[in-house]
């Protein structure tokens, strides 16, 4: 195993008293690293849900729907939100079909 792939046992390994290592793409991954990755994904998901919910509220769009999209898709839901925001503005007559700005 390459030296740069080895991950030393941290606090989690000391707590359970054994070295639980999983191998992913040839690198040793400890349970602590997996837990931290899952925590990071959860925090990004919750942050995206909050952000899209606030944006939906400010634009007069359904808040629960966009908060759910933010929780499920994370930051990937933002381009979808901006597209729907533009479509809603066009339906309301705020934008004409030829006013396209990036």
C-alpha positions as CSV (number, residue, x, y, z in Angstrom):
1,X,0.0,0.0,0.0
2,X,1.4,3.4,-0.9
3,X,2.5,5.5,2.1
4,X,0.4,8.5,1.1
5,X,-2.8,6.4,1.2
6,X,-2.4,5.1,4.7
7,X,-4.6,6.7,7.3
8,X,-3.7,6.3,10.9
9,X,-6.2,5.2,13.5
10,X,-7.5,8.2,15.3
11,X,-9.9,8.7,18.2
12,X,-12.5,6.2,16.8
13,X,-9.9,3.3,16.8
14,X,-8.9,4.1,20.4
15,X,-12.5,4.1,21.6
16,X,-13.5,0.8,20.1
17,X,-10.2,-0.8,20.9
18,X,-9.5,-2.2,17.5
19,X,-8.3,-1.0,14.2
20,X,-11.3,-1.1,11.9
21,X,-10.0,-0.3,8.4
22,X,-11.9,-0.5,5.2
23,X,-10.2,-0.3,1.8
24,X,-11.6,2.1,-0.8
25,X,-9.7,2.5,-4.1
26,X,-6.6,0.9,-2.6
27,X,-6.4,3.3,0.4
28,X,-7.1,2.3,4.0
29,X,-10.0,4.3,5.4
30,X,-10.9,4.3,9.1
31,X,-14.3,4.5,10.5
32,X,-13.6,7.9,11.9
33,X,-12.9,9.2,8.3
34,X,-16.1,7.6,7.1
35,X,-18.0,9.2,10.0
36,X,-16.5,12.6,9.2
37,X,-17.4,12.3,5.5
38,X,-21.0,11.4,6.4
39,X,-21.2,14.4,8.8
40,X,-19.8,16.7,6.1
41,X,-22.4,15.5,3.5
42,X,-25.2,15.9,6.1
43,X,-24.1,19.5,6.9
44,X,-23.8,20.5,3.3
45,X,-27.2,19.0,2.6
46,X,-28.8,20.9,5.5
47,X,-27.1,24.1,4.5
48,X,-28.3,23.8,1.0
49,X,-31.8,23.1,2.2
50,X,-31.8,26.2,4.4
51,X,-30.3,28.4,1.6
52,X,-32.7,27.2,-1.1
53,X,-35.6,27.6,1.4
54,X,-34.7,31.2,2.1
55,X,-34.2,32.0,-1.6
56,X,-37.6,30.4,-2.4
57,X,-39.3,32.4,0.3
58,X,-37.7,35.6,-1.0
59,X,-38.9,34.8,-4.6
60,X,-42.4,33.8,-3.6
61,X,-41.9,30.2,-4.6
62,X,-42.9,27.1,-2.5
63,X,-40.5,26.9,0.4
64,X,-41.0,23.2,1.4
65,X,-40.5,22.0,-2.1
66,X,-37.2,23.9,-2.6
67,X,-35.9,23.0,0.9
68,X,-36.6,19.4,0.1
69,X,-34.7,19.7,-3.2
70,X,-31.8,21.4,-1.4
71,X,-31.7,18.6,1.1
72,X,-31.8,15.8,-1.5
73,X,-29.5,17.3,-4.2
74,X,-27.3,19.6,-2.2
75,X,-25.6,22.5,-4.1
76,X,-26.5,20.8,-7.4
77,X,-30.1,22.0,-6.8
78,X,-29.1,25.7,-7.2
79,X,-29.0,25.8,-11.0
80,X,-32.4,24.0,-11.1
81,X,-33.7,26.7,-8.7
82,X,-32.4,29.6,-10.9
83,X,-34.0,28.0,-13.9
84,X,-37.4,27.7,-12.2
85,X,-37.1,31.2,-10.9
86,X,-36.5,32.5,-14.5
87,X,-39.5,30.4,-15.8
88,X,-41.7,31.8,-13.1
89,X,-40.7,35.4,-13.9
90,X,-41.4,34.8,-17.6
91,X,-44.8,33.3,-16.8
92,X,-45.6,36.4,-14.7
93,X,-44.7,38.6,-17.6
94,X,-41.6,40.2,-15.9
95,X,-39.3,38.9,-18.7
96,X,-40.0,38.8,-22.4
97,X,-38.7,35.9,-24.4
98,X,-35.8,37.9,-26.0
99,X,-34.3,39.3,-22.7
100,X,-31.7,36.6,-22.1
101,X,-28.9,37.5,-19.7
102,X,-26.2,35.3,-18.3
